[in-house]
Amino acid sequence: MIYGIILGMLCVIAAVYLLSIECQRKKCMLEFQKSEFKTKNNNCDIYIE
């Protein structure tokens, strides 16, 4: 019984930790994409896709 509660709490903590990492990563990706987009707009000759 007690082991189940401890295991459940560990799972919840791990899930929250992973979600926070995912949010940070998405935020970083958005910032990176914004800067990439600005770079692409400024250097149209170089970034032709």
C-alpha positions as CSV (number, residue, x, y, z in Angstrom):
1,M,0.0,0.0,0.0
2,I,2.7,2.5,1.1
3,Y,4.9,1.4,-1.8
4,G,2.0,2.1,-4.2
5,I,1.6,5.6,-2.9
6,I,5.3,6.3,-3.1
7,L,5.5,4.9,-6.6
8,G,2.5,7.0,-7.7
9,M,4.1,10.1,-6.3
10,L,7.3,9.4,-8.1
11,C,5.4,8.9,-11.3
12,V,3.6,12.2,-10.9
13,I,6.9,14.0,-10.1
14,A,8.5,12.5,-13.1
15,A,5.6,13.4,-15.4
16,V,5.6,17.1,-14.1
17,Y,9.4,17.2,-14.6
18,L,9.1,15.9,-18.2
19,L,6.3,18.3,-19.0
20,S,8.3,21.3,-17.7
21,I,11.3,20.2,-19.8
22,E,9.0,19.8,-22.9
23,C,7.6,23.4,-22.3
24,Q,11.1,24.8,-22.0
25,R,12.2,23.0,-25.2
26,K,9.1,24.3,-27.1
27,K,9.8,27.8,-25.8
28,C,13.4,27.6,-27.0
29,M,12.3,26.2,-30.3
30,L,9.8,29.1,-30.8
31,E,12.5,31.6,-30.0
32,F,14.9,29.9,-32.4
33,Q,12.3,29.8,-35.2
34,K,11.6,33.5,-34.7
35,S,15.3,34.3,-35.0
36,E,15.7,31.9,-38.0
37,F,12.7,33.6,-39.6
38,K,14.3,37.0,-39.1
39,T,17.5,35.8,-40.6
40,K,15.8,34.3,-43.6
41,N,13.9,37.6,-44.2
42,N,17.1,39.6,-44.0
43,N,19.2,37.3,-46.2
44,C,16.8,36.3,-48.9
45,D,19.6,35.4,-51.3
46,I,21.3,32.9,-49.0
47,Y,18.2,31.1,-47.7
48,I,16.3,30.3,-50.8
49,E,14.4,27.0,-50.2
